[in-house]
Amino acid sequence: MDWLTVMANIALGIMLLLLPLAFYRVARPRQEAADRLVGVDMITNLLVGIVVLLAVVERTNTTIDIGIVIAALSFAGTVSIARYISEGRVF
């Protein structure tokens, strides 16, 4: 194993440990919608990081495309939900 694979595996472990904390932020009772939105955004960002790190470990380029699609959909969803929370409309 080279040093890049070792560091990527360590980063994957850290991201996997952070996922339950982000889920707790979403599932916590009596919470504002904006706090839940931040938690969902954190979960999707962690998932993008995990997908990209898996692409580095496996040395494949096509897996990075999946991460880009997840990031684009996450951005569009976050913007639309944030606009709905702030202004009460999506479009």
N, C-alpha and C positions, 0 to 999 in steps of 0.2 A: 504494500500500500504506500502510495506517495503522500506527501504532506497535504496536498489539496483534497484528497479523498478523506483524510483524517479530519481536517478542519471542517469540511462539508458535513461529515457525519456528526461532529460535535454541534454544529449550527442546527442541523436537523433535529437533534435531541432537544436543544433549547427551545426551538419553535414548537415541537410537540408538547413540551411541558407548559408552554404559554397558552396553548389552545383551550384547556379547561378553565384557565383564569379569564380568558376572553368570553367564553361561554357563560361563566358565572355572571359577568357584567351584563349580558343580555337577559339571562333568566332570573335575575334578582327581582323580588317583588317590590311593588310601590316605587316605580322608577319612571322618570320622564322619558318621552319618546326620543329626545335627542341623545340621552345616555345610551339607550338601546341601539340607536343608529351608530354611535361611536363603537360600540361593542361588535356589531355586525361588520363594520368596516375593518376593525382590527382582525376579526376572524378571516375575512377574505384576503387581507394583506398577508396574514400568516400562511394561508393556503397558497397564494402566489409564490411566496418565498420558498415553501416546501417543494412546490412543483419545479421551480427553477433549480433548487439545490439537487433535486433528484436528477434533473437533466445533466447537471455537472458531474454527479457521481456516476451515472450511466453513460456519460459522454455521447448523448444524443441531442440533435438539434431540433427534432420535431416536438419534443416535450416542452421546449421553450415557447412554441406557438400556443400551446394550451394555456400556459401562464399568461401570455399576452391577452388572450381572449377572456380569461377570468378577470384580469385587471380592467379591461375595457368595460365589461359588463358590470363590474363592481363600481366603477366610476360613474357610469350612467345611472345605476340604481341609487347610489348615494346622493348624487345631485338631484335626482327627481324626488326622493324622499325628503331631503333637506328643504327643497323648495315647497313641498307640500306641508311640512311642519311649520315653516316660517310664514308662508303666504296663503296657505289653504288651497292651493291649486297646483297642478302638475305642469300644464302647458301654458 
